[in-house]
Amino acid sequence: MTSTTARWLEQAVKLEPGETTAALAAAAYHFCLLSGYFVLRPIRDTMGIAGGVEQIPWLFLGTFLAMLAAVPVFGLLTARFRRSVFLPTVYVFFIANILAFAWAFARMPEQAVLARTFFIWVSVFNLFIVSVFWSFMVDLFSREQSRRIFGFLAAGGTAGALIGPLLTGLLAERVGQVALMLLSAALLTLALLAIRYLLGWSQRSAASRLVAGLPADRDRASRPIGGNPFAGIRLVFSTPYLAGIALFILLLTSVSTFLYIEQLKIVETAFATRDARTAFFGKLDALVQALTITIQLFITSRLAARYGVQALLVSVPVLMVCGFLALGLAPTLWVLVVVLVIRRALEYSITRPAREMLFTTVDTETKYKAKNFIDTVVYRGGDWVSSMVHKLLELVGLGLSGIAFFGAVIAGVWAGVAFALGRAHERIREPQ
């Protein structure tokens, strides 16, 4: 990178001396991570349709149960192994999984059980790898740094989330799903190189702070977190602040799941083949991510620096109240698409960075164990509960309009929880 480019980046993102290379490496890490996932996401959505949209609640239940089984294993890893070991191990494990699925689909492309297993696996995979990324970031950067840098890091991920579905949309009908899985595995392998650099930067940064007489823990990356593998669950249910974050996530998933199921119902009838559906989902994802990266680059960091985390947390739920009301009054395909695109774009660009900032004020064990439990089990549990509520609403005769008005009420409660959570965050001092 030229000095001119570096200075422009430092001014645009408000980076301070010594942060530029770490911010770029973290953004590249996020880019590879999400491009790899978003190559798989359209395939996952296609597999969800393969068994019939009416089966989605059971797929969400399977995902939730898989999360319950996986969280203690992750807790054991974080308790017994140092950060520099368990971070790469998580990604190596998932890369191996992708290669195994590629082999299986090459041999049994139309196997229904395999399709459902893949849907559940990707739904587990995406939350774990993204949760681990943000756990690392909130451990790597301070509360003050997060307000300046997290918007840029999110933009790096969104660039990957834009490239991933574009590749899928362009290549799905040409090279097929197996080749796309191999591409995803290659992108995740590149993310491992960024992890290695950031671990080294963390140690060098801590050493510099110690030389300058500032508080720092130089050996944190080489020391296990320790504690009980189930500590994350206990922390969430015993800490009001963490319980508030969990409730925030449950309400977020309710809004998301209602829109997601309606989307799948439409695509099921509009496209006849798996590859055509995969290509459509890829193009829709690309549209969402193009809007997201624009907001992240030019709006998110400035909003966070000027108005704080509370404003970011509340803004999207309020807009979703308006979106659901509009959908209730005009329950058409295009209104649904507009609300869906806006919801997803704002979640990635505004809500995700804001909710990650909430964890900059907690200790290391909470950042990895409690955060992972919230990001995985609570999130997927919310998906399952919301899908069952959606099914119940359909059984009592509510159509798209009625479900949308119900969604507006949920979004209103979500806004209230976001407001209270933002105030609580501002009152907590960052741990040293």
Buried (B, 14 or more C-beta within 10 A) or exposed (E): EEEEEBEEBBEEBBBEEEBBBBBBBBBBBBBBBBBBBBBBBBBBBBBBBBBEBEBBBBBBBBBBBBBBEBBBEBBBBBBBBBBBEBBBEBBEEBBEBBBEBBEBBEEEEEBEEBBBBBBBBBBBBBBBBBBBBBBBBBBBBBBEBBBBBBBBBBBBBBBBBBBBBBBBBBBBEEEBBBBBBEBBBBBBBBBBEBBEBBBBBBBEBBEEBEEEEEEBBBEBBEEBBEBBBBBBBBBBEEBEBBBBBBBBBBBBBBBBBBBBBBBBBBBBEEBEEBBBBBBBBBBBBBBBBBBBBBBBBEEBBEBBEEEBBBBBBBBBBBBBBEBBBBBBEEBEEEBBBBBBBBBBBBBBBBBBBBBBBBBBBBEBBBBBBBBBBBBBBBBBBBBBBBBBBBEEBBEEEBEBBBBBBBBBEBBBBBBEBBBBBBEBBEEEEEEE
